[in-house]
Amino acid sequence: MYAKCSDMCSAQKVFDDMHERNLVTWNTMVVGYLQNKCYCQACLVIREVFREGLVTPDQVSFSSALSASANMGGLEFGRQLHGVILKHDLVGLAYVKNSLMDMYSKCGSSNDVVKLFHVLMDRDVVTWNVMMMGCVYNNGYEEACSYFKRMMCGGIVPDEASFSTILHACSCLSTLVQGAIFHDQILKCGIGNNNCIRSSIITMYTKCGNLHDAYKVFEDIENPNIVCWSAMISAFQQHGYADHVIEYFEKMVQNGIFPDYITLVSVLSACSHSGKVELGFKYFNAMTELYGIIPGNEHFACMVDLLGRAGQLHEAKCFIQSMPIKPDSTVWGALLGACRKYGNLEIGREAAEKLFALEPNNSGNYILLSNMYSRMGLPKEADEIRRLMGLSMVRKEIGCSWIDVKDKTFVFTSHDRSHLMSVEIYKMLARLEELVKKRGYVARTEFATNNSVEEYKERNLWYHSERLALACGLLILPDGAPIRIKKNLRTCGDCHTVLKLASEIFEREIVVRDVNRFHRFFNGKCSCGDYW
């Protein structure tokens, strides 16, 4: 009772006063600490069980201890538990074997997971789910899809957890065709009415750039819960529809559903990307006053971004200084991004120095500050930052864009000529350049990161990876079909202008998913309203 009421101090007190303890008593303490996220204490209790030797642990003892070890990243302790499990000959029990695989996955020991998986002959749906979840946890999204297909071929019927996991993998891979196939299988299995599954489907379509189908799934839900509402609100936010975020947030509250931590991140981010400073502070203050949610670094980062995008850089810096928690990289990153936009080197340098300490291997922070120096006419300082990158052994991430056509993915880097249709792609680029210039396009060479003369800077802009992907899409995809491009870095301002003009010239919907958000270009406009 005390454990389930989150009062482990009282639970421990009752436990300490007991003269006789059986296996159920010990398991209650292990499970109690586990459920209350006191993982170290859970492991200490199981150690005490082994030390006293008065009771013999069972599958509940071991599976709970393994879960605690997994959640605190205790690989060495997990290995010790594995050894004891083998001695007790319990490794064949479902709870134990699945907990072992989960522990090795969360502790980053993929080889041990694979070995254990292949040794186990009796694999149920939970075993396959744990394997797929482990792949997703360690960014092995394609491997997760492969295991799902093997599970289906083996005659194992997937459950809600299976589909939620595989939809998450599709979201991360941004594979719309594959995700739609899994959606079809969900409907055939008759579990399409599960709200957990529906929220995963919404997220999958959202991250694959198909907001229309995400919205259709949401509209079909009779009584959406907080997870479904949050998924839809997040979808609008990621695609730049700030007004829809606010509208649906208010609808959710009117329906008697209180927001959670994640919902308010989306709402504050929407306020930030639409310049609604007063409304943003209204929602931020309501977090604790109305909803009882303690703001975290994500919420503070949104508020810094809100002030920074509005040009209130000094106010944003003061806001950081007044934070009740230590600001993390997301907070300082929001400030540095705002300084880049408004060219404030003084505050930008301070934010960058904080980031260098917090994220010493993140090349983006170095590049951002270096580009700021270059645009301010300070090439020596820019070179010094790049020299610092070299001394710190930090390498710049190579920018690339990719586009899916049926079951094939075409990847492009800047100046890429590896594609079989490179000649046609570059001809299409030349045609696009001619057409946009007739519409008044003037190259914004400040987005060229090299130090060459102005003419070469403009030429280099035309060979950015997203433009090559766009040209490929215009050539290969049917007329009128949406062009969906993914990019591993932030799209530059000059490419943003070209993509807007291209959507109007070719009368095409162009969706670009960059590292921060989605941009939906249609009829010469972008969903971000040029405020991103």
Secondary structure, 3 states (H helix, E strand, C coil): CCCCCCCHHHHHHHHHHCCCCCHHHHHHHHHHHHHCCCHHHHHHHHHHHHHHCCCCCCHHHHHHHHHHHHHCCCHHHHHHHHHHHHHCCCCCCHHHHHHHHHHHHHCCCHHHHHHHHHHCCCCCHHHHHHHHHHHHHCCCHHHHHHHHHHHHHCCCCCCHHHHHHHHHHHHHHCCHHHHHHHHHHHHHHCCCCCHHHHHHHHHHHHHCCCHHHHHHHHHCCCCCCHHHHHHHHHHHHHCCCHHHHHHHHHHHHHCCCCCCHHHHHHHHHHHHHHCCHHHHHHHHHHHHHCCCCCCCHHHHHHHHHHHHHCCCHHHHHHHHHCCCCCCCHHHHHHHHHHHHHHCCHHHHHHHHHHHHHHCCCCHHHHHHHHHHHHHCCCHHHHHHHHHHHHHCCCCCCCCEEEEEECCEEEEEECCCCCCCCHHHHHHHHHHHHHHHHHCCCCCCHHHCCCCCCHHHHHHHHCCCHHHHHHHHHHHHCCCCCCEEEEECCCCCHHHHHHHHHHHHHCCCCEEEECCCCEEEEECCEECCCCCC
